């Protein structure tokens, strides 16, 4: 099963947690992981809310009064000591480490000494460990995320008023596709960014998939003009059709006696077809266009053959659709020699049949008969055997 996260309205830890619960992760599993980590009491509850007209699940985090301020080193000690599943511990540790390292870079301190709200607050601990437990329950093979909306304006933090996106969010989302959008709000939080970059394995639009479930997680506010939610789609990857490419090059400076061997080398490298077209280039120069049809799996070998066997220094590559009839090899006998016959069927009916030319030539050489006569006999034998239309 694969997943896709729609972060076009931003991302935060509580939104991800809500999406996981909404898609079917038992809240009890999340609560158990949180209980295994913190000495203080943290109670999770889920409720159905509306955000921008959409139904969504909001996971509320209720904590006991606490004045404890923890550093990244303190959180790491809790993670090491907590009775957590290994995969939950590992992913939660990775997310907290990303968060601490980002804050350390933007504030110019050592990661272990980072002492700030995003690492130490109980609700952040609940979000990170809860999301880690939720994804462990799902056991996804891959998770892709959309480009992330960041918002604009400013936000008040323990460090004062900071621009949106905050520096830590920018640091966490280096190399990830993001956009500001028209919202004058903070849409992506440091905790959300740390979690997203921990679990997402690719970025972009929804992949080809058969959707089975959809979860919608709500943020704490109902923003004007947009639903403050993260959507999580789960499903099966759609079968990927074989990709066929046409590779082409115009060649005007090669000895034409080399072309037969070039075409043979292309087929040996994995091309399904290769052909030449004579052309006239600028200044009246005669040339040839070499075209090769190849599947994605063999394209690198064929590409290399272009550069090693011809004088071209560049290629054109085009993805094309290919439709092929079902094919099979049969044999007929001509003058005591076996000749293969390639057949092609449409809806179970043979519509084309062609004797293998190399076999025809070999039979003609052995018998001393003209090639055209052997070819005619092979075609007639195929028709008599019901192999040809």
Phi and psi in degrees as a GROMACS rama.xvg file:
@    title "Ramachandran Plot"
@    xaxis  label "Phi"
@    yaxis  label "Psi"
@TYPE xy
-120.036  165.2  UNK-2
-134.967  155.921  UNK-3
-135.602  130.246  UNK-4
-103.438  125.869  UNK-5
-94.2267  104.75  UNK-6
-109.531  28.1677  UNK-7
-74.4954  -5.98949  UNK-8
-114.767  16.7329  UNK-9
103.43  -173.844  UNK-10
-156.998  139.026  UNK-11
-146.999  162.443  UNK-12
-59.7088  -43.975  UNK-13
-68.4821  -29.9504  UNK-14
-67.248  -43.12  UNK-15
-63.4627  -41.281  UNK-16
-63.6058  -41.5573  UNK-17
-63.958  -40.0153  UNK-18
-64.3234  -38.8388  UNK-19
-65.858  -43.7348  UNK-20
-66.86  -39.7739  UNK-21
-65.7452  -31.245  UNK-22
-81.9481  -8.36571  UNK-23
127.975  -0.548371  UNK-24
-70.4886  125.5  UNK-25
-61.9469  132.054  UNK-26
-61.6426  -29.9072  UNK-27
-63.0836  -35.5465  UNK-28
-66.6141  -39.1898  UNK-29
-67.4957  -44.7487  UNK-30
-60.3292  -40.9951  UNK-31
-62.6231  -40.0729  UNK-32
-66.6963  -40.4534  UNK-33
-65.9222  -42.0807  UNK-34
-62.3561  -30.8786  UNK-35
-73.2751  -10.3119  UNK-36
-106.185  -48.2627  UNK-37
-100.417  140.569  UNK-38
-73.8675  -28.3394  UNK-39
-80.2306  157.15  UNK-40
-78.8077  130.589  UNK-41
-130.315  125.237  UNK-42
-116.41  128.054  UNK-43
-103.756  140.57  UNK-44
-142.182  149.672  UNK-45
-117.74  141.79  UNK-46
-141.758  153.414  UNK-47
-87.279  129.764  UNK-48
-132.039  174.659  UNK-49
-117.425  131.978  UNK-50
-132.128  114.065  UNK-51
58.0192  32.6268  UNK-52
86.8674  -3.59574  UNK-53
-100.178  141.511  UNK-54
-73.7648  137.95  UNK-55
-151.864  165.321  UNK-56
-104.662  128.689  UNK-57
-109.635  122.869  UNK-58
-97.3373  116.933  UNK-59
-92.2854  139.944  UNK-60
-114.499  113.401  UNK-61
-106.949  125.947  UNK-62
-122.724  151.605  UNK-63
-72.3683  156.881  UNK-64
-59.9771  130.876  UNK-65
-146.863  137.719  UNK-66
-108.068  6.39258  UNK-67
-72.0864  127.432  UNK-68
-114.365  118.748  UNK-69
-105.996  147.231  UNK-70
-93.8151  176.092  UNK-71
-62.3374  -36.1935  UNK-72
-62.2456  -38.5668  UNK-73
-66.006  -43.4001  UNK-74
-63.6712  -41.2019  UNK-75
-62.7039  -37.3953  UNK-76
-64.9445  -40.2468  UNK-77
-62.9018  -42.4132  UNK-78
-64.6773  -39.276  UNK-79
-66.8065  -35.071  UNK-80
-89.5683  -22.1268  UNK-81
-67.9252  147.997  UNK-82
-84.8767  73.5685  UNK-83
-110.366  152.756  UNK-84
-60.3012  148.22  UNK-85
-59.6046  -40.5303  UNK-86
-70.1203  -33.544  UNK-87
-67.324  -45.1752  UNK-88
-60.2737  -44.8196  UNK-89
-64.9298  -46.1088  UNK-90
-71.5378  -36.9601  UNK-91
-64.959  -39.8225  UNK-92
-63.3177  -42.1921  UNK-93
-61.8084  -44.2804  UNK-94
-64.1103  -45.4886  UNK-95
-65.0307  -37.5164  UNK-96
-63.6387  -42.9058  UNK-97
-59.2895  -44.2969  UNK-98
-62.6711  -46.9043  UNK-99
-65.4699  -41.6467  UNK-100
-66.9703  -37.2019  UNK-101
-65.546  -46.9738  UNK-102
-63.1664  -37.7651  UNK-103
-63.0581  -41.2822  UNK-104
-66.4058  -43.0164  UNK-105
-75.643  -22.3846  UNK-106
-105.614  -3.36764  UNK-107
70.4649  39.9355  UNK-108
-128.851  172.672  UNK-109
-76.9183  142.918  UNK-110
-55.1161  -44.0059  UNK-111
-63.8077  -22.3377  UNK-112
-92.3681  -1.25218  UNK-113
-61.5429  125.28  UNK-114
-135.927  90.8341  UNK-115
-154.698  169.972  UNK-116
-59.7757  -43.8345  UNK-117
-62.7123  -30.3045  UNK-118
-90.8318  -39.9776  UNK-119
-89.7398  -22.0831  UNK-120
-67.2949  143.239  UNK-121
-64.6603  -35.3208  UNK-122
-67.2386  -34.1263  UNK-123
-67.519  -38.4488  UNK-124
-61.4985  -43.7158  UNK-125
-62.2957  -42.2228  UNK-126
-63.4983  -48.9926  UNK-127
-66.9096  -50.9949  UNK-128
-67.8607  -38.0031  UNK-129
-64.3285  -42.8655  UNK-130
-66.6222  -40.2916  UNK-131
-60.6357  -42.7936  UNK-132
-66.2762  -38.2961  UNK-133
-63.5092  -45.5051  UNK-134
-68.974  -30.0784  UNK-135
-64.8381  -38.7094  UNK-136
-63.46  -42.5195  UNK-137
-69.513  -37.3483  UNK-138
59.9181  46.2899  UNK-139
-66.9124  147.219  UNK-140
-78.8742  -28.8118  UNK-141
-160.551  149.721  UNK-142
-133.969  121.764  UNK-143
-112.135  150.926  UNK-144
-131.301  148.571  UNK-145
-73.1385  168.021  UNK-146
-54.9258  147.629  UNK-147
-103.252  127.532  UNK-148
-76.8149  131.463  UNK-149
-105.64  -27.8485  UNK-150
86.2763  -167.994  UNK-151
-155.825  -179.391  UNK-152
96.6221  -138.559  UNK-153
-144.285  163.931  UNK-154
-142.917  142.913  UNK-155
-88.194  131.133  UNK-156
-131.042  177.825  UNK-157
-64.3688  -17.1403  UNK-158
-94.5345  5.749  UNK-159
106.618  -167.526  UNK-160
-80.673  127.167  UNK-161
-122.063  152.004  UNK-162
-71.2214  155.258  UNK-163
-102.697  127.816  UNK-164
-74.9762  144.495  UNK-165
-61.3751  152.887  UNK-166
-54.6835  -37.6134  UNK-167
-66.1831  -36.3908  UNK-168
-66.0534  -43.3993  UNK-169
-59.1444  -43.5091  UNK-170
-63.6735  -42.2003  UNK-171
-68.0145  -29.5576  UNK-172
-102.62  22.0295  UNK-173
-59.1347  133.27  UNK-174
79.3311  3.30917  UNK-175
-110.13  137.998  UNK-176
-67.9274  124.409  UNK-177
-137.054  166.069  UNK-178
-152.747  153.7  UNK-179
-76.4015  -48.5907  UNK-180
78.8818  -176.435  UNK-181
-99.3469  5.7157  UNK-182
-80.317  136.685  UNK-183
-98.3744  51.2945  UNK-184
-140.348  162.58  UNK-185
-80.8758  114.864  UNK-186
-100.474  -27.904  UNK-187
-118.592  124.708  UNK-188
-97.867  160.923  UNK-189
-58.1362  -42.2163  UNK-190
-62.7548  -43.7888  UNK-191
-62.1939  -42.125  UNK-192
-65.4034  -40.3985  UNK-193
-64.5579  -42.0938  UNK-194
-67.496  -42.7547  UNK-195
-62.1765  -44.3148  UNK-196
-74.5474  -13.2404  UNK-197
-80.5344  -38.9925  UNK-198
-102.723  -27.44  UNK-199
-73.3857  136.446  UNK-200
-107.039  -9.00973  UNK-201
-159.496  164.6  UNK-202
-131.479  141.647  UNK-203
146.584  -170.729  UNK-204
-65.614  166.38  UNK-205
-52.9714  127.953  UNK-206
-72.2132  165.941  UNK-207
-64.6141  116.33  UNK-208
-157.37  155.054  UNK-209
-97.5565  106.979  UNK-210
-73.325  130.658  UNK-211
-107.356  -36.3378  UNK-212
-143.221  154.048  UNK-213
-133.819  130.677  UNK-214
-119.452  138.987  UNK-215
-123.358  118.289  UNK-216
-107.497  132.895  UNK-217
-99.0486  143.259  UNK-218
-82.4943  176.764  UNK-219
-75.2911  -20.858  UNK-220
-111.266  155.534  UNK-221
-105.173  99.0416  UNK-222
-76.6855  148.376  UNK-223
-73.8847  129.318  UNK-224
85.5134  -0.92207  UNK-225
-159.502  147.115  UNK-226
-77.8067  124.517  UNK-227
-84.0606  73.6379  UNK-228
-140.459  159.873  UNK-229
-115.893  132.272  UNK-230
-105.014  138.119  UNK-231
-120.149  117.257  UNK-232
-104.454  132.404  UNK-233
-119.423  144.189  UNK-234
179.763  -167.068  UNK-235
-101.681  139.333  UNK-236
-63.3904  135.968  UNK-237
-72.2436  143.797  UNK-238
-56.5647  133.689  UNK-239
-92.0467  116.482  UNK-240
-66.6203  149.442  UNK-241
-61.7313  130.897  UNK-242
-90.9941  128.51  UNK-243
-111.28  138.365  UNK-244
-124.948  152.115  UNK-245
-109.243  120.764  UNK-246
-103.135  133.103  UNK-247
-138.256  151.245  UNK-248
-151.139  140.23  UNK-249
-93.0816  125.371  UNK-250
-126.235  123.057  UNK-251
-124.709  9.12576  UNK-252
-134.69  35.3636  UNK-253
-125.418  141.618  UNK-254
-58.831  119.553  UNK-255
-63.3427  -17.785  UNK-256
-66.6364  -15.4552  UNK-257
-82.32  -15.7485  UNK-258
-60.7338  -43.1217  UNK-259
-56.9471  -41.4594  UNK-260
-70.1852  -34.0761  UNK-261
-61.956  -46.8063  UNK-262
-61.538  -39.7633  UNK-263
-65.1238  -41.3322  UNK-264
-64.4808  -36.2187  UNK-265
-62.3  -43.8834  UNK-266
-66.414  -38.7103  UNK-267
-63.7041  -31.5159  UNK-268
-78.0791  -8.15922  UNK-269
120.362  -0.510149  UNK-270
-66.5562  143.828  UNK-271
-86.4743  -18.1839  UNK-272
-161.569  154.295  UNK-273
-151.755  138.654  UNK-274
-152.878  162.037  UNK-275
-119.416  142.958  UNK-276
-129.339  121.886  UNK-277
-70.0792  138.006  UNK-278
-137.975  168.695  UNK-279
-118.813  124.684  UNK-280
-99.1226  -172.466  UNK-281
-59.1765  151.199  UNK-282
62.1361  23.1045  UNK-283
73.598  16.1736  UNK-284
-74.3791  127.95  UNK-285
-72.5639  143.738  UNK-286
-155.929  179.469  UNK-287
-130.421  143.82  UNK-288
-98.6471  119.395  UNK-289
-94.4418  121.534  UNK-290
-119.814  139.967  UNK-291
-135.371  133.389  UNK-292
-101.405  126.313  UNK-293
-149.459  144.721  UNK-294
-78.7958  159.804  UNK-295
-56.6596  -37.0132  UNK-296
-63.9083  -26.4747  UNK-297
-108.122  4.3244  UNK-298
-65.0302  -34.9603  UNK-299
-66.8496  -41.1398  UNK-300
-65.9614  -40.3087  UNK-301
-68.7898  -40.5013  UNK-302
-58.5878  -43.9443  UNK-303
-63.2426  -37.7081  UNK-304
-64.2909  -36.9009  UNK-305
-53.4566  -46.6877  UNK-306
-80.518  -26.3638  UNK-307
-90.997  -27.8923  UNK-308
-103.338  -13.3962  UNK-309
-123.932  177.292  UNK-310
-97.5094  7.11724  UNK-311
-68.3834  152.834  UNK-312
-119.385  9.71765  UNK-313
-160.183  159.5  UNK-314
-133.58  154  UNK-315
-107.377  133.951  UNK-316
-126.119  125.933  UNK-317
-129.987  130.616  UNK-318
-80.7407  130.951  UNK-319
-130.087  157.568  UNK-320
-87.3263  141.539  UNK-321
-130.089  131.376  UNK-322
-121.281  127.287  UNK-323
-131.887  142.415  UNK-324
-73.5502  156.847  UNK-325
-68.2305  131.543  UNK-326
-118.361  154.707  UNK-327
-154.606  154.569  UNK-328
-104.854  128.566  UNK-329
-121.139  174.724  UNK-330
-133.327  147.074  UNK-331
-129.174  165.419  UNK-332
-111.595  129.787  UNK-333
-128.891  117.924  UNK-334
51.0874  38.376  UNK-335
82.4027  4.29491  UNK-336
-113.073  138.751  UNK-337
-81.5294  132.071  UNK-338
-124.166  122.928  UNK-339
-70.6181  145.429  UNK-340
-126.624  121.244  UNK-341
-83.7666  124.615  UNK-342
-115.168  149.073  UNK-343
-129.222  131.619  UNK-344
-117.803  148.096  UNK-345
-127.145  118.893  UNK-346
54.0814  38.3615  UNK-347
83.0692  0.227752  UNK-348
-111.572  131.793  UNK-349
-68.4283  124.064  UNK-350
-114.85  -16.6664  UNK-351
-144.849  143.726  UNK-352
-148.656  134.622  UNK-353
-143.483  122.928  UNK-354
-61.1227  143.871  UNK-355
-69.7866  120.018  UNK-356
-63.8947  -38.1316  UNK-357
-61.5776  -38.2744  UNK-358
-68.069  -37.4696  UNK-359
-63.7157  -45.1473  UNK-360
-62.0895  -42.0397  UNK-361
-64.3327  -41.3896  UNK-362
-66.0529  -39.3341  UNK-363
-64.757  -40.4166  UNK-364
-65.4179  -37.5925  UNK-365
-72.5015  -39.6041  UNK-366
-88.3105  -15.5785  UNK-367
77.7073  12.1855  UNK-368
-90.7461  158.979  UNK-369
-63.1434  145.093  UNK-370
-59.6889  -39.7361  UNK-371
-65.0484  -31.5721  UNK-372
-71.0395  -42.9951  UNK-373
-64.6341  -39.778  UNK-374
-61.6914  -43.5434  UNK-375
-64.1384  -40.6241  UNK-376
-66.7172  -38.4013  UNK-377
-65.6693  -40.1711  UNK-378
-64.6149  -42.6235  UNK-379
-65.0242  -39.0055  UNK-380
-65.7315  -38.6191  UNK-381
-64.4664  -40.5468  UNK-382
-66.7163  -42.3568  UNK-383
-64.4119  -31.2935  UNK-384
-84.6342  1.00912  UNK-385
77.403  17.031  UNK-386
-90.9097  -13.569  UNK-387
-123.697  148.163  UNK-388
